[in-house]
């Protein structure tokens, strides 16, 4: 049989399948109305398990896995349509709509902002990009920054979340699991790491370099070129590294820090822009402990814990695809003290005013055992 004839057979089958699919979805809508009238949840896990077992029996050994995958997707679509028919009223949806209505139209010029490190830190640079006149309070580590937001000591905090060269800041993702907060804006900062020393120091004199782990990773080639006799010491912040050099009695120490740190601590720039990649940017998130949504918010961040079983993440991603929502970032992190369980972090590209985003959030809130909405916001470039 020719390929053309085989394709005609497939087209004929599709003409029969599509009306049946529509018919099935219309019946699902009637099921949704029944559930509304009788106060029954949309998800009936036992019913779905029984249906998938029946599909396995009907499809036979060769096509069992294919059929189960098809019907798992079909069940997801059916539930999605039921949620749409039932409406989007939920605690989270009300929280978002209230925030849209009650948040001021303009992002604040002045605020008390928590940052990790000391004067000259990249977080400070990011905060000054976001706010015209921030009152910055520095903390020694990220745990204390999150605690400051939890306790209401600072209205906002600015924290690095990922770098274009070194990847995600894993410690921040781990802290995000344990703290309640909302992202209200993000910003990307061009990162230039410079080798800072005391005045008059030559490259051949340097025996130890201080910097943050991310900066060290981003300057790996330069550091390797210095040879094995130079010790690399990790500290909590690139600005702290510059401060340590300035306060040290030694002349053979240097730091990988920002250009602004040179002026801040009276150091010289021995080598400039020593990072491996010239297109080196870090993305910072601005967080608070209240839900604030400013006009133009076109990104949303979520954290979801999926069941530890095959296909769980695929079924989650299929929801985004079904609703036409673009996924900008997917990050997984193991959950501390819980073997083989992972948290998935999502950045979605969708207007906060989109009905499709509202529907997705309503579905996730209803069906996920652990689901966190982290905020809707825009990004400053």
C-alpha positions in Angstrom: 0.0 0.0 0.0 1.3 3.5 -0.9 2.1 6.1 1.7 -0.6 8.4 0.3 -3.2 5.7 0.9 -2.0 5.0 4.5 -2.2 8.7 5.2 -5.7 8.8 3.9 -6.6 6.1 6.3 -5.2 8.1 9.2 -7.1 11.2 8.0 -10.3 9.1 8.0 -9.7 7.9 11.5 -9.0 11.4 12.7 -12.3 12.6 11.2 -13.9 10.0 13.5 -11.8 10.7 16.5 -12.1 14.5 16.8 -16.0 14.5 17.0 -15.7 11.7 19.7 -13.1 13.8 21.6 -15.4 16.9 21.5 -18.3 14.7 22.6 -16.3 13.4 25.5 -15.3 16.9 26.6 -18.9 18.0 26.5 -19.9 15.1 28.8 -17.0 16.2 31.1 -18.6 19.6 31.2 -21.9 18.0 32.4 -19.9 16.1 35.0 -18.4 19.4 36.2 -21.9 20.8 36.6 -23.0 17.7 38.6 -19.9 18.1 40.8 -20.7 21.8 41.4 -24.3 21.0 42.4 -23.2 18.2 44.7 -20.0 19.9 46.1 -17.7 17.2 44.8 -14.0 17.8 44.0 -13.0 17.7 40.3 -10.2 15.2 40.8 -11.4 11.7 41.5 -8.1 9.8 41.8 -9.7 6.3 42.3 -12.0 6.8 39.2 -8.9 7.7 37.1 -6.9 4.7 38.3 -9.8 2.4 37.5 -10.2 3.9 34.1 -6.5 3.6 33.3 -6.5 -0.1 34.4 -9.4 -0.7 32.0 -7.6 1.1 29.2 -4.5 -1.2 29.8 -6.7 -4.3 29.5 -8.4 -3.0 26.3 -5.2 -1.9 24.6 -3.2 -5.2 24.9 0.4 -5.6 25.8 2.0 -4.0 22.8 0.0 -0.7 23.0 -0.6 -0.6 26.8 2.0 2.1 27.6 1.0 4.2 24.6 -2.6 4.0 25.5 -2.1 4.9 29.2 0.0 7.9 28.2 -2.7 9.0 25.8 -5.5 8.6 28.3 -3.5 10.2 31.1 -3.2 13.3 28.9 -6.9 13.1 28.0 -7.8 12.9 31.7 -5.7 16.0 32.4 -7.4 17.9 29.6 -10.8 16.8 30.8 -10.1 18.1 34.3 -8.7 21.3 33.0 -11.9 21.9 31.0 -14.0 21.1 34.1 -12.0 23.7 36.1 -12.6 26.2 33.4 -16.4 25.5 33.4 -16.5 25.7 37.2 -14.9 29.1 37.3 -11.7 30.4 38.8 -12.8 31.3 42.4 -10.2 30.1 44.8 -8.3 31.6 47.8 -5.2 32.2 45.6 -7.2 33.7 42.7 -8.8 36.1 45.2 -5.4 37.0 46.7 -4.1 37.8 43.2 -7.1 39.9 42.1 -7.0 41.8 45.5 -3.3 42.5 45.0 -3.8 43.8 41.5 -6.5 46.1 42.8 -4.8 47.3 45.9 -1.1 47.6 44.9 -0.1 51.1 44.1 0.3 51.9 40.4 4.0 52.9 40.7 6.9 50.8 42.0 8.2 52.6 45.1 11.2 54.9 44.8 12.3 54.5 48.4 12.1 51.5 50.8 14.1 49.7 53.4 15.9 46.9 51.5 17.8 43.9 52.9 20.9 42.8 51.1 23.6 40.2 51.8 27.2 41.4 52.2 28.7 44.8 52.8 29.0 48.1 50.9 29.8 47.5 47.2 28.1 44.1 46.9 26.4 43.3 43.6 23.1 43.0 45.5 23.5 46.7 46.4 24.0 47.5 42.8 20.9 45.6 41.9 18.9 47.3 44.7 20.0 50.7 43.4 18.7 49.7 39.9 15.3 48.8 41.3 14.9 51.7 43.7 15.9 55.3 43.2 16.8 55.8 46.9 16.9 52.5 48.8 17.8 52.4 52.5 20.0 49.3 52.3 20.5 47.1 55.4 23.3 44.6 55.1 23.2 41.1 56.6 26.0 38.6 56.8 24.2 35.7 55.0 21.1 34.9 53.0 19.4 33.2 55.9 19.3 36.5 57.8 18.1 38.3 54.7 15.1 35.9 54.5 14.6 36.2 58.2 14.5 40.0 57.9 11.6 39.7 55.4 9.8 37.1 57.5 10.0 39.4 60.6 9.0 42.5 58.7 12.3 44.3 59.6 12.8 45.3 56.0 10.0 45.7 53.4 12.0 44.3 50.6 15.1 42.1 50.0 17.2 41.8 46.9 18.8 38.4 46.3 20.8 36.8 43.4 19.1 33.7 42.0 21.0 32.8 38.9 24.0 33.6 36.8 24.3 33.3 33.0 27.7 31.5 33.4 27.7 29.7 36.7 24.0 28.8 36.8 21.6 28.9 39.7 22.5 30.0 43.3 21.5 26.7 44.9 21.6 28.0 48.5 19.0 30.6 47.6 16.7 27.9 46.1 17.1 25.8 49.2 16.1 28.8 51.4 13.1 29.5 49.2 11.6 26.1 50.2 11.5 27.2 53.9 10.3 30.8 53.7 7.1 32.5 52.6 7.6 35.5 50.4 6.5 37.1 47.1 8.6 38.2 44.2 7.6 41.7 43.1 10.3 42.5 40.5 13.5 41.1 39.0 16.6 42.7 37.5 19.6 41.6 35.4 22.9 43.1 36.3 26.1 42.9 34.1 28.8 41.3 36.2 32.4 42.4 35.7 34.8 40.8 38.1 38.1 42.6 38.7 41.3 41.6 40.4 41.7 44.1 43.3 44.8 44.6 45.3 46.6 47.2 47.4 48.3 50.0 45.5 51.5 49.0 43.8 51.1 45.2 44.1 52.3 43.1 41.1 50.5 40.0 39.8 53.6 37.9 40.6 53.3 38.9 44.3 49.8 37.5 44.8 49.5 34.3 46.9 45.9 34.3 47.9 42.6 35.5 46.3 39.3 36.0 48.2 35.9 35.9 46.5 32.4 34.4 46.5 32.0 30.9 45.1 30.0 32.1 42.2 32.6 34.6 41.2 35.4 32.0 41.5 33.4 29.7 39.2 32.9 32.6 36.7 36.6 33.4 36.6 37.9 29.8 36.5 40.1 30.2 33.4 41.8 33.3 34.7 42.5 31.7 38.1 43.9 28.6 36.5 46.3 30.8 34.5 47.9 32.0 37.8 49.2 28.6 38.6 49.0 26.2 41.6 50.8 28.5 44.0 47.9 30.9 44.4 45.4 29.9 47.0 41.7 30.5 46.3 39.6 31.2 49.4 35.9 31.3 49.3 34.1 34.0 51.4 30.4 35.0 51.7 30.4 37.9 49.3 32.6 39.6 46.7 32.4 43.0 48.5 33.4 41.3 51.8 36.4 39.9 49.9 37.5 43.4 48.9 37.0 44.6 52.5 39.2 41.7 53.7 42.0 42.8 51.3 41.8 46.4 52.4 41.9 45.5 56.1 44.7 42.9 55.8 48.3 43.5 56.8 49.4 41.4 53.8 50.3 42.7 50.4 50.1 39.3 48.7 46.3 39.1 48.8 43.7 40.1 46.2 40.0 39.8 45.6 37.6 39.2 42.7 35.1 42.1 43.2 33.2 44.8 41.4 34.8 48.0 40.1 32.8 49.9 42.7 34.5 48.0 45.4 37.8 49.4 44.3 36.7 52.9 45.1 34.7 51.9 48.2 37.8 50.2 49.8 40.7 52.2 48.3 42.0 49.3 46.2 43.6 49.2 42.8 42.3 47.3 39.8 45.2 45.1 38.8 43.2 43.2 36.1 39.8 44.2 34.9 36.9 42.0 33.6 38.6 38.7 34.3 35.4 36.6 34.1 35.5 33.8 31.5 32.4 35.0 29.6 32.1 38.7 28.6 28.3 38.3 28.5 28.1 37.6 32.2 24.8 38.6 33.9 23.3 37.8 37.3 19.5 37.9 37.8 18.3 39.2 41.1 14.8 38.8 42.6 13.2 41.5 44.8 11.0 39.9 47.5 8.6 41.0 50.2 6.3 39.2 52.6 3.1 40.7 51.1 1.5 40.0 47.7 2.2 43.1 45.6 1.5 43.0 41.8 2.5 46.1 39.8 1.2 47.0 36.3 2.8 45.2 33.5 3.5 42.0 35.4 4.2 39.4 32.7 6.1 36.7 34.6 5.0 34.4 37.3 7.1 32.1 39.5 5.9 28.9 41.2 7.3 26.1 43.3 5.6 22.6 43.0 6.4 19.3 44.6 5.3 16.4 42.3 4.6 12.8 43.3 7.7 10.5 43.2 6.5 8.4 40.3 7.0 8.1 36.5 5.3 10.8 34.4 4.5 13.2 37.2 6.6 16.0 35.9 5.5 15.3 32.3 1.8 15.6 33.3 2.6 18.9 35.1 4.3 20.3 32.0 1.4 19.1 29.8 -0.8 21.6 31.6 1.4 24.5 30.4 1.3 23.2 26.9 -2.4 22.7 26.9 -3.0 26.3 28.0 -0.3 27.7 25.7 1.8 29.1 28.5 5.5 29.5 27.8 8.0 28.1 30.3 11.0 30.3 30.8 12.8 28.3 33.5 12.6 25.0 35.2 14.9 24.2 38.2 14.8 21.2 40.4 16.2 21.0 43.9 16.2 18.0 46.4 14.0 18.7 49.5 16.2 18.6 52.6 15.4 15.7 54.9 13.1 14.1 52.4 14.7 11.2 50.5 14.1 11.2 46.7 11.7 14.1 46.8 12.2 17.2 44.7 10.9 20.7 44.5 10.4 22.2 41.0 10.8 25.9 40.4 9.0 27.4 37.4 9.2 30.8 35.7 6.3 31.3 33.4 5.8 33.9 30.7 2.2 35.0 30.9 0.4 38.2 31.8 -1.0 38.2 35.3 -4.3 39.4 33.7 -4.5 36.3 31.5 -7.4 34.0 32.1 -5.2 31.0 31.1 -2.7 31.8 33.9 -5.6 32.1 36.4 -6.9 28.8 35.2 -3.5 27.1 35.6 -3.0 28.4 39.1 -6.5 27.3 40.1 -5.8 23.8 38.8 -2.4 23.5 40.5 -3.8 24.8 43.8 -6.6 22.3 43.7 -4.6 19.2 42.7 -1.0 19.6 44.0 -0.1 18.4 47.5 2.5 21.1 47.8 2.2 24.2 45.6 3.5 27.7 46.2 2.7 30.8 44.2 5.8 33.1 44.4 4.5 36.1 42.7 3.8 37.9 39.4 6.2 40.6 38.3 8.1 42.3 35.5 11.8 42.3 34.9 14.1 45.3 34.6 16.7 44.9 31.9 
